[in-house]
Amino acid sequence: MTIFVTILHVIVSFALIVLVLLHSGKGGGLSDMFGSGGVSAAAGSTAIEKNLDRITILVSTVFAFTTTALALML
């Protein structure tokens, strides 16, 4: 059981890293310094971004559960 949870934890960890990197910046970065901040602010929130947020929340919840499970197993 510990091996299964460890493998799931590693997979979820990499998925969480990828999902966080897919998010668009919300301001204050280098893109605002060079004048493209107005374009990103005008774009708004699309359905893809909302679904990306939901998937990230789901994966982070699984990550929290696997972290807790591993802490209790070891």
N, CA, C and O atoms as a CHARMM CRD file, in Angstrom:
* protein
*
  296
    1    1 MET  N      0.82400  -1.20100   0.00000 PROA 1      0.00000
    2    1 MET  CA     0.00000   0.00000   0.00000 PROA 1      0.00000
    3    1 MET  C      0.86600   1.26200   0.00000 PROA 1      0.00000
    4    1 MET  O      0.54300   2.25500  -0.65200 PROA 1      0.00000
    5    2 THR  N      1.96400   1.20000   0.74000 PROA 2      0.00000
    6    2 THR  CA     2.85000   2.36400   0.79900 PROA 2      0.00000
    7    2 THR  C      3.46800   2.65200  -0.56100 PROA 2      0.00000
    8    2 THR  O      3.63300   3.81200  -0.93800 PROA 2      0.00000
    9    3 ILE  N      3.80400   1.61100  -1.28800 PROA 3      0.00000
   10    3 ILE  CA     4.40500   1.80200  -2.61000 PROA 3      0.00000
   11    3 ILE  C      3.40600   2.45600  -3.56000 PROA 3      0.00000
   12    3 ILE  O      3.76900   3.34500  -4.33000 PROA 3      0.00000
   13    4 PHE  N      2.15200   2.01700  -3.50800 PROA 4      0.00000
   14    4 PHE  CA     1.11400   2.60400  -4.36600 PROA 4      0.00000
   15    4 PHE  C      0.91900   4.08400  -4.05300 PROA 4      0.00000
   16    4 PHE  O      0.84500   4.90600  -4.96700 PROA 4      0.00000
   17    5 VAL  N      0.83600   4.42600  -2.77700 PROA 5      0.00000
   18    5 VAL  CA     0.62800   5.82900  -2.39200 PROA 5      0.00000
   19    5 VAL  C      1.85000   6.66600  -2.75900 PROA 5      0.00000
   20    5 VAL  O      1.70700   7.82300  -3.15500 PROA 5      0.00000
   21    6 THR  N      3.04700   6.10000  -2.63500 PROA 6      0.00000
   22    6 THR  CA     4.26000   6.82800  -3.00600 PROA 6      0.00000
   23    6 THR  C      4.30200   7.10600  -4.50200 PROA 6      0.00000
   24    6 THR  O      4.63900   8.21200  -4.92200 PROA 6      0.00000
   25    7 ILE  N      3.95900   6.10400  -5.30700 PROA 7      0.00000
   26    7 ILE  CA     3.94000   6.29700  -6.75800 PROA 7      0.00000
   27    7 ILE  C      2.88300   7.32800  -7.14400 PROA 7      0.00000
   28    7 ILE  O      3.13400   8.19100  -7.98500 PROA 7      0.00000
   29    8 LEU  N      1.70400   7.23900  -6.53400 PROA 8      0.00000
   30    8 LEU  CA     0.64300   8.22400  -6.79500 PROA 8      0.00000
   31    8 LEU  C      1.08900   9.62400  -6.38700 PROA 8      0.00000
   32    8 LEU  O      0.79700  10.60000  -7.07700 PROA 8      0.00000
   33    9 HSD  N      1.79200   9.71700  -5.26900 PROA 9      0.00000
   34    9 HSD  CA     2.26600  11.01200  -4.77400 PROA 9      0.00000
   35    9 HSD  C      3.27000  11.64000  -5.74600 PROA 9      0.00000
   36    9 HSD  O      3.21700  12.84500  -5.99200 PROA 9      0.00000
   37   10 VAL  N      4.17000  10.84600  -6.29300 PROA 10     0.00000
   38   10 VAL  CA     5.15100  11.36200  -7.24900 PROA 10     0.00000
   39   10 VAL  C      4.46600  11.82400  -8.52700 PROA 10     0.00000
   40   10 VAL  O      4.79800  12.88200  -9.06100 PROA 10     0.00000
   41   11 ILE  N      3.52100  11.04400  -9.01900 PROA 11     0.00000
   42   11 ILE  CA     2.79500  11.42900 -10.23900 PROA 11     0.00000
   43   11 ILE  C      2.00800  12.71700 -10.01500 PROA 11     0.00000
   44   11 ILE  O      2.01500  13.61400 -10.85800 PROA 11     0.00000
   45   12 VAL  N      1.33400  12.79800  -8.87800 PROA 12     0.00000
   46   12 VAL  CA     0.54300  13.99600  -8.56700 PROA 12     0.00000
   47   12 VAL  C      1.45600  15.20300  -8.36800 PROA 12     0.00000
   48   12 VAL  O      1.08300  16.32400  -8.71500 PROA 12     0.00000
   49   13 SER  N      2.64300  14.98700  -7.81500 PROA 13     0.00000
   50   13 SER  CA     3.59400  16.09100  -7.62800 PROA 13     0.00000
   51   13 SER  C      4.00300  16.69600  -8.96200 PROA 13     0.00000
   52   13 SER  O      4.00400  17.91700  -9.12100 PROA 13     0.00000
   53   14 PHE  N      4.35100  15.84200  -9.92300 PROA 14     0.00000
   54   14 PHE  CA     4.72600  16.35300 -11.24100 PROA 14     0.00000
   55   14 PHE  C      3.54700  17.01500 -11.94700 PROA 14     0.00000
   56   14 PHE  O      3.71600  18.02900 -12.62500 PROA 14     0.00000
   57   15 ALA  N      2.36000  16.44800 -11.79000 PROA 15     0.00000
   58   15 ALA  CA     1.17000  17.04500 -12.40100 PROA 15     0.00000
   59   15 ALA  C      0.89200  18.41700 -11.80800 PROA 15     0.00000
   60   15 ALA  O      0.50700  19.34000 -12.52600 PROA 15     0.00000
   61   16 LEU  N      1.08500  18.55700 -10.50500 PROA 16     0.00000
   62   16 LEU  CA     0.84600  19.84400  -9.84800 PROA 16     0.00000
   63   16 LEU  C      1.85200  20.89200 -10.32200 PROA 16     0.00000
   64   16 LEU  O      1.49200  22.05200 -10.52100 PROA 16     0.00000
   65   17 ILE  N      3.08600  20.49600 -10.49900 PROA 17     0.00000
   66   17 ILE  CA     4.10300  21.42400 -11.00900 PROA 17     0.00000
   67   17 ILE  C      3.72700  21.91000 -12.40400 PROA 17     0.00000
   68   17 ILE  O      3.81000  23.10400 -12.69300 PROA 17     0.00000
   69   18 VAL  N      3.31700  20.99200 -13.26400 PROA 18     0.00000
   70   18 VAL  CA     2.94400  21.36000 -14.63800 PROA 18     0.00000
   71   18 VAL  C      1.71900  22.26800 -14.63900 PROA 18     0.00000
   72   18 VAL  O      1.67500  23.25400 -15.37500 PROA 18     0.00000
   73   19 LEU  N      0.72500  21.93800 -13.81800 PROA 19     0.00000
   74   19 LEU  CA    -0.49400  22.74700 -13.79100 PROA 19     0.00000
   75   19 LEU  C     -0.22500  24.15900 -13.28100 PROA 19     0.00000
   76   19 LEU  O     -0.78500  25.11900 -13.80800 PROA 19     0.00000
   77   20 VAL  N      0.60900  24.29600 -12.28400 PROA 20     0.00000
   78   20 VAL  CA     0.92100  25.63300 -11.76600 PROA 20     0.00000
   79   20 VAL  C      1.68200  26.44300 -12.81300 PROA 20     0.00000
   80   20 VAL  O      1.45900  27.64500 -12.95400 PROA 20     0.00000
   81   21 LEU  N      2.57500  25.78900 -13.54100 PROA 21     0.00000
   82   21 LEU  CA     3.31400  26.51100 -14.58000 PROA 21     0.00000
   83   21 LEU  C      2.43500  26.89800 -15.76700 PROA 21     0.00000
   84   21 LEU  O      2.77000  27.83200 -16.49600 PROA 21     0.00000
   85   22 LEU  N      1.32100  26.20300 -15.97600 PROA 22     0.00000
   86   22 LEU  CA     0.42000  26.53800 -17.07900 PROA 22     0.00000
   87   22 LEU  C     -0.42000  27.78300 -16.79700 PROA 22     0.00000
   88   22 LEU  O     -0.94900  28.39600 -17.72500 PROA 22     0.00000
   89   23 HSD  N     -0.54300  28.15600 -15.53900 PROA 23     0.00000
   90   23 HSD  CA    -1.34800  29.33200 -15.20200 PROA 23     0.00000
   91   23 HSD  C     -0.69700  30.59700 -15.74300 PROA 23     0.00000
   92   23 HSD  O      0.52700  30.72800 -15.77100 PROA 23     0.00000
   93   24 SER  N     -1.54100  31.51500 -16.16900 PROA 24     0.00000
   94   24 SER  CA    -1.01900  32.79600 -16.64700 PROA 24     0.00000
   95   24 SER  C     -0.75400  33.70700 -15.45800 PROA 24     0.00000
   96   24 SER  O     -1.41600  33.61300 -14.42500 PROA 24     0.00000
   97   25 GLY  N      0.21400  34.57900 -15.62000 PROA 25     0.00000
   98   25 GLY  CA     0.55900  35.51100 -14.55400 PROA 25     0.00000
   99   25 GLY  C     -0.54500  36.52400 -14.33500 PROA 25     0.00000
  100   25 GLY  O     -1.23200  36.91900 -15.27800 PROA 25     0.00000
  101   26 LYS  N     -0.71600  36.94200 -13.09600 PROA 26     0.00000
  102   26 LYS  CA    -1.78100  37.89800 -12.77400 PROA 26     0.00000
  103   26 LYS  C     -1.26200  39.32000 -12.61100 PROA 26     0.00000
  104   26 LYS  O     -1.97700  40.18000 -12.09700 PROA 26     0.00000
  105   27 GLY  N     -0.04200  39.58000 -13.03500 PROA 27     0.00000
  106   27 GLY  CA     0.48100  40.93900 -12.99800 PROA 27     0.00000
  107   27 GLY  C      1.72400  41.04900 -12.14000 PROA 27     0.00000
  108   27 GLY  O      2.01600  40.17800 -11.32100 PROA 27     0.00000
  109   28 GLY  N      2.45100  42.13500 -12.34500 PROA 28     0.00000
  110   28 GLY  CA     3.62900  42.38900 -11.56300 PROA 28     0.00000
  111   28 GLY  C      4.87900  41.70300 -12.08400 PROA 28     0.00000
  112   28 GLY  O      5.93300  41.78900 -11.45400 PROA 28     0.00000
  113   29 GLY  N      4.78800  41.03700 -13.19900 PROA 29     0.00000
  114   29 GLY  CA     5.93500  40.32500 -13.73400 PROA 29     0.00000
  115   29 GLY  C      6.68400  41.14700 -14.75800 PROA 29     0.00000
  116   29 GLY  O      6.42900  42.33900 -14.92800 PROA 29     0.00000
  117   30 LEU  N      7.60600  40.49900 -15.43500 PROA 30     0.00000
  118   30 LEU  CA     8.40000  41.18500 -16.45000 PROA 30     0.00000
  119   30 LEU  C      7.57300  41.59800 -17.65800 PROA 30     0.00000
  120   30 LEU  O      7.91500  42.56300 -18.34100 PROA 30     0.00000
  121   31 SER  N      6.47700  40.87200 -17.93200 PROA 31     0.00000
  122   31 SER  CA     5.66200  41.23100 -19.09000 PROA 31     0.00000
  123   31 SER  C      5.00000  42.59500 -18.89800 PROA 31     0.00000
  124   31 SER  O      4.78800  43.31500 -19.87400 PROA 31     0.00000
  125   32 ASP  N      4.67100  42.96100 -17.65900 PROA 32     0.00000
  126   32 ASP  CA     4.09300  44.27900 -17.40500 PROA 32     0.00000
  127   32 ASP  C      5.12700  45.38600 -17.59800 PROA 32     0.00000
  128   32 ASP  O      4.77800  46.50800 -17.96700 PROA 32     0.00000
  129   33 MET  N      6.37200  45.07600 -17.35500 PROA 33     0.00000
  130   33 MET  CA     7.42300  46.07900 -17.46400 PROA 33     0.00000
  131   33 MET  C      7.64100  46.50200 -18.91000 PROA 33     0.00000
  132   33 MET  O      8.04500  47.63500 -19.17200 PROA 33     0.00000
  133   34 PHE  N      7.37600  45.60200 -19.84600 PROA 34     0.00000
  134   34 PHE  CA     7.60300  45.90900 -21.25100 PROA 34     0.00000
  135   34 PHE  C      6.33600  46.30300 -21.99900 PROA 34     0.00000
  136   34 PHE  O      6.35700  46.37800 -23.22700 PROA 34     0.00000
  137   35 GLY  N      5.23700  46.55700 -21.29800 PROA 35     0.00000
  138   35 GLY  CA     4.05600  47.10200 -21.93300 PROA 35     0.00000
  139   35 GLY  C      3.01500  46.10700 -22.37100 PROA 35     0.00000
  140   35 GLY  O      2.02000  46.51600 -22.97000 PROA 35     0.00000
  141   36 SER  N      3.17600  44.83500 -22.11400 PROA 36     0.00000
  142   36 SER  CA     2.14900  43.89200 -22.54300 PROA 36     0.00000
  143   36 SER  C      1.16400  43.57700 -21.41900 PROA 36     0.00000
  144   36 SER  O      0.36500  42.65000 -21.55000 PROA 36     0.00000
  145   37 GLY  N      1.20300  44.31300 -20.34000 PROA 37     0.00000
  146   37 GLY  CA     0.29500  44.08000 -19.22300 PROA 37     0.00000
  147   37 GLY  C     -1.13800  44.41300 -19.55700 PROA 37     0.00000
  148   37 GLY  O     -2.05300  43.77000 -19.04100 PROA 37     0.00000
  149   38 GLY  N     -1.36200  45.40200 -20.41000 PROA 38     0.00000
  150   38 GLY  CA    -2.72100  45.77300 -20.78600 PROA 38     0.00000
  151   38 GLY  C     -3.41200  44.70200 -21.60300 PROA 38     0.00000
  152   38 GLY  O     -4.63000  44.54100 -21.52100 PROA 38     0.00000
  153   39 VAL  N     -2.65700  43.98200 -22.37800 PROA 39     0.00000
  154   39 VAL  CA    -3.22500  42.92100 -23.20300 PROA 39     0.00000
  155   39 VAL  C     -3.70000  41.77300 -22.32500 PROA 39     0.00000
  156   39 VAL  O     -4.78700  41.23800 -22.54000 PROA 39     0.00000
  157   40 SER  N     -2.90400  41.39400 -21.34900 PROA 40     0.00000
  158   40 SER  CA    -3.30200  40.28200 -20.48500 PROA 40     0.00000
  159   40 SER  C     -4.44800  40.67300 -19.56600 PROA 40     0.00000
  160   40 SER  O     -5.27000  39.82400 -19.22000 PROA 40     0.00000
  161   41 ALA  N     -4.52300  41.92200 -19.16800 PROA 41     0.00000
  162   41 ALA  CA    -5.62200  42.36800 -18.31000 PROA 41     0.00000
  163   41 ALA  C     -6.93000  42.43700 -19.08700 PROA 41     0.00000
  164   41 ALA  O     -8.00000  42.20300 -18.52500 PROA 41     0.00000
  165   42 ALA  N     -6.84900  42.75700 -20.37400 PROA 42     0.00000
  166   42 ALA  CA    -8.05500  42.86400 -21.18700 PROA 42     0.00000
  167   42 ALA  C     -8.58700  41.49100 -21.59600 PROA 42     0.00000
  168   42 ALA  O     -9.75500  41.36300 -21.96400 PROA 42     0.00000
  169   43 ALA  N     -7.75100  40.48100 -21.53500 PROA 43     0.00000
  170   43 ALA  CA    -8.17000  39.15600 -21.97900 PROA 43     0.00000
  171   43 ALA  C     -9.22900  38.56200 -21.05700 PROA 43     0.00000
  172   43 ALA  O    -10.12300  37.85800 -21.52700 PROA 43     0.00000
  173   44 GLY  N     -9.14700  38.83000 -19.75700 PROA 44     0.00000
  174   44 GLY  CA   -10.13400  38.30100 -18.82600 PROA 44     0.00000
  175   44 GLY  C     -9.94400  36.83500 -18.53700 PROA 44     0.00000
  176   44 GLY  O     -8.91400  36.24800 -18.86800 PROA 44     0.00000
  177   45 SER  N    -10.95300  36.24700 -17.91200 PROA 45     0.00000
  178   45 SER  CA   -10.88700  34.84100 -17.53300 PROA 45     0.00000
  179   45 SER  C    -11.75200  34.03200 -18.49000 PROA 45     0.00000
  180   45 SER  O    -12.94400  34.30200 -18.64200 PROA 45     0.00000
  181   46 THR  N    -11.15800  33.06100 -19.12000 PROA 46     0.00000
  182   46 THR  CA   -11.88300  32.24000 -20.07400 PROA 46     0.00000
  183   46 THR  C    -12.29400  30.92900 -19.42200 PROA 46     0.00000
  184   46 THR  O    -11.92900  30.64300 -18.28200 PROA 46     0.00000
  185   47 ALA  N    -13.05300  30.14400 -20.16000 PROA 47     0.00000
  186   47 ALA  CA   -13.50100  28.84400 -19.65500 PROA 47     0.00000
  187   47 ALA  C    -12.32600  27.89500 -19.46000 PROA 47     0.00000
  188   47 ALA  O    -12.33600  27.06100 -18.55400 PROA 47     0.00000
  189   48 ILE  N    -11.31800  28.02500 -20.30900 PROA 48     0.00000
  190   48 ILE  CA   -10.13500  27.17000 -20.18400 PROA 48     0.00000
  191   48 ILE  C     -9.40500  27.47300 -18.87600 PROA 48     0.00000
  192   48 ILE  O     -8.95700  26.55700 -18.18700 PROA 48     0.00000
  193   49 GLU  N     -9.28600  28.75300 -18.53700 PROA 49     0.00000
  194   49 GLU  CA    -8.61200  29.12700 -17.29700 PROA 49     0.00000
  195   49 GLU  C     -9.39500  28.66300 -16.08200 PROA 49     0.00000
  196   49 GLU  O     -8.80400  28.23500 -15.09100 PROA 49     0.00000
  197   50 LYS  N    -10.71800  28.74000 -16.14600 PROA 50     0.00000
  198   50 LYS  CA   -11.53700  28.26800 -15.03000 PROA 50     0.00000
  199   50 LYS  C    -11.40700  26.76400 -14.84800 PROA 50     0.00000
  200   50 LYS  O    -11.32200  26.27300 -13.72200 PROA 50     0.00000
  201   51 ASN  N    -11.39100  26.03000 -15.96400 PROA 51     0.00000
  202   51 ASN  CA   -11.21100  24.57900 -15.87400 PROA 51     0.00000
  203   51 ASN  C     -9.81200  24.22900 -15.37700 PROA 51     0.00000
  204   51 ASN  O     -9.64500  23.26800 -14.62600 PROA 51     0.00000
  205   52 LEU  N     -8.81200  24.99600 -15.78600 PROA 52     0.00000
  206   52 LEU  CA    -7.45700  24.78900 -15.29800 PROA 52     0.00000
  207   52 LEU  C     -7.38400  25.02200 -13.78900 PROA 52     0.00000
  208   52 LEU  O     -6.68400  24.30200 -13.07700 PROA 52     0.00000
  209   53 ASP  N     -8.10800  26.02500 -13.31000 PROA 53     0.00000
  210   53 ASP  CA    -8.17300  26.27500 -11.86400 PROA 53     0.00000
  211   53 ASP  C     -8.81200  25.09300 -11.14000 PROA 53     0.00000
  212   53 ASP  O     -8.31900  24.66300 -10.09700 PROA 53     0.00000
  213   54 ARG  N     -9.89500  24.57300 -11.68300 PROA 54     0.00000
  214   54 ARG  CA   -10.58600  23.44300 -11.04300 PROA 54     0.00000
  215   54 ARG  C     -9.71200  22.19800 -11.00900 PROA 54     0.00000
  216   54 ARG  O     -9.67600  21.49100 -10.00200 PROA 54     0.00000
  217   55 ILE  N     -9.01400  21.93000 -12.09500 PROA 55     0.00000
  218   55 ILE  CA    -8.14400  20.76300 -12.14800 PROA 55     0.00000
  219   55 ILE  C     -6.98600  20.92500 -11.16400 PROA 55     0.00000
  220   55 ILE  O     -6.58900  19.96700 -10.50200 PROA 55     0.00000
  221   56 THR  N     -6.44800  22.14500 -11.07100 PROA 56     0.00000
  222   56 THR  CA    -5.35800  22.40000 -10.13300 PROA 56     0.00000
  223   56 THR  C     -5.81500  22.20000  -8.69300 PROA 56     0.00000
  224   56 THR  O     -5.07300  21.64800  -7.88000 PROA 56     0.00000
  225   57 ILE  N     -7.02100  22.63900  -8.37200 PROA 57     0.00000
  226   57 ILE  CA    -7.55300  22.44500  -7.02000 PROA 57     0.00000
  227   57 ILE  C     -7.74400  20.96100  -6.73300 PROA 57     0.00000
  228   57 ILE  O     -7.42800  20.49700  -5.63800 PROA 57     0.00000
  229   58 LEU  N     -8.25400  20.21700  -7.70000 PROA 58     0.00000
  230   58 LEU  CA    -8.44200  18.77900  -7.51800 PROA 58     0.00000
  231   58 LEU  C     -7.11100  18.06100  -7.29600 PROA 58     0.00000
  232   58 LEU  O     -6.99100  17.23100  -6.39500 PROA 58     0.00000
  233   59 VAL  N     -6.11600  18.38400  -8.11700 PROA 59     0.00000
  234   59 VAL  CA    -4.81100  17.73700  -7.99500 PROA 59     0.00000
  235   59 VAL  C     -4.13300  18.12600  -6.68700 PROA 59     0.00000
  236   59 VAL  O     -3.47700  17.29400  -6.06000 PROA 59     0.00000
  237   60 SER  N     -4.28200  19.38000  -6.26900 PROA 60     0.00000
  238   60 SER  CA    -3.67300  19.79100  -5.00300 PROA 60     0.00000
  239   60 SER  C     -4.34700  19.11700  -3.80700 PROA 60     0.00000
  240   60 SER  O     -3.69300  18.85300  -2.79900 PROA 60     0.00000
  241   61 THR  N     -5.64300  18.83900  -3.90900 PROA 61     0.00000
  242   61 THR  CA    -6.34100  18.11000  -2.85300 PROA 61     0.00000
  243   61 THR  C     -5.83900  16.66800  -2.76700 PROA 61     0.00000
  244   61 THR  O     -5.62100  16.14400  -1.67500 PROA 61     0.00000
  245   62 VAL  N     -5.66000  16.03500  -3.92400 PROA 62     0.00000
  246   62 VAL  CA    -5.10500  14.67300  -3.93900 PROA 62     0.00000
  247   62 VAL  C     -3.68600  14.68700  -3.37800 PROA 62     0.00000
  248   62 VAL  O     -3.29800  13.77300  -2.65100 PROA 62     0.00000
  249   63 PHE  N     -2.91600  15.70900  -3.70900 PROA 63     0.00000
  250   63 PHE  CA    -1.55600  15.84800  -3.17800 PROA 63     0.00000
  251   63 PHE  C     -1.57600  15.95500  -1.65800 PROA 63     0.00000
  252   63 PHE  O     -0.75100  15.34000  -0.98300 PROA 63     0.00000
  253   64 ALA  N     -2.51100  16.73200  -1.11700 PROA 64     0.00000
  254   64 ALA  CA    -2.61100  16.87600   0.33600 PROA 64     0.00000
  255   64 ALA  C     -2.97700  15.54900   0.99600 PROA 64     0.00000
  256   64 ALA  O     -2.43100  15.20500   2.04400 PROA 64     0.00000
  257   65 PHE  N     -3.89100  14.80800   0.39100 PROA 65     0.00000
  258   65 PHE  CA    -4.28200  13.50900   0.95400 PROA 65     0.00000
  259   65 PHE  C     -3.14100  12.50000   0.89900 PROA 65     0.00000
  260   65 PHE  O     -2.92200  11.75900   1.85800 PROA 65     0.00000
  261   66 THR  N     -2.41300  12.46400  -0.21700 PROA 66     0.00000
  262   66 THR  CA    -1.30700  11.51500  -0.30200 PROA 66     0.00000
  263   66 THR  C     -0.17800  11.89700   0.65100 PROA 66     0.00000
  264   66 THR  O      0.48700  11.01900   1.20100 PROA 66     0.00000
  265   67 THR  N      0.04300  13.18700   0.85100 PROA 67     0.00000
  266   67 THR  CA     1.05100  13.63200   1.81200 PROA 67     0.00000
  267   67 THR  C      0.67800  13.19400   3.22000 PROA 67     0.00000
  268   67 THR  O      1.52100  12.69500   3.96700 PROA 67     0.00000
  269   68 THR  N     -0.59100  13.38200   3.58100 PROA 68     0.00000
  270   68 THR  CA    -1.05600  12.97800   4.90300 PROA 68     0.00000
  271   68 THR  C     -0.98500  11.46400   5.06000 PROA 68     0.00000
  272   68 THR  O     -0.57400  10.96400   6.10700 PROA 68     0.00000
  273   69 ALA  N     -1.38300  10.73800   4.03000 PROA 69     0.00000
  274   69 ALA  CA    -1.34400   9.27400   4.09400 PROA 69     0.00000
  275   69 ALA  C      0.07100   8.76200   4.26400 PROA 69     0.00000
  276   69 ALA  O      0.30900   7.84600   5.05100 PROA 69     0.00000
  277   70 LEU  N      1.01600   9.34400   3.53600 PROA 70     0.00000
  278   70 LEU  CA     2.40100   8.92600   3.67100 PROA 70     0.00000
  279   70 LEU  C      2.96700   9.27100   5.04000 PROA 70     0.00000
  280   70 LEU  O      3.76600   8.51100   5.58700 PROA 70     0.00000
  281   71 ALA  N      2.57000  10.39400   5.59300 PROA 71     0.00000
  282   71 ALA  CA     3.05000  10.77500   6.92500 PROA 71     0.00000
  283   71 ALA  C      2.51200   9.81200   7.99100 PROA 71     0.00000
  284   71 ALA  O      3.21100   9.49300   8.95300 PROA 71     0.00000
  285   72 LEU  N      1.28700   9.35900   7.81700 PROA 72     0.00000
  286   72 LEU  CA     0.70700   8.44600   8.79700 PROA 72     0.00000
  287   72 LEU  C      1.22400   7.01500   8.62700 PROA 72     0.00000
  288   72 LEU  O      1.26700   6.25300   9.59300 PROA 72     0.00000
  289   73 MET  N      1.61900   6.64600   7.39600 PROA 73     0.00000
  290   73 MET  CA     2.11700   5.29600   7.14100 PROA 73     0.00000
  291   73 MET  C      3.53800   5.11000   7.64100 PROA 73     0.00000
  292   73 MET  O      3.89500   4.04100   8.13600 PROA 73     0.00000
  293   74 LEU  N      4.34300   6.14600   7.51200 PROA 74     0.00000
  294   74 LEU  CA     5.75700   6.02300   7.85300 PROA 74     0.00000
  295   74 LEU  C      5.97300   6.39200   9.25900 PROA 74     0.00000
  296   74 LEU  O      7.10500   6.35400   9.74000 PROA 74     0.00000
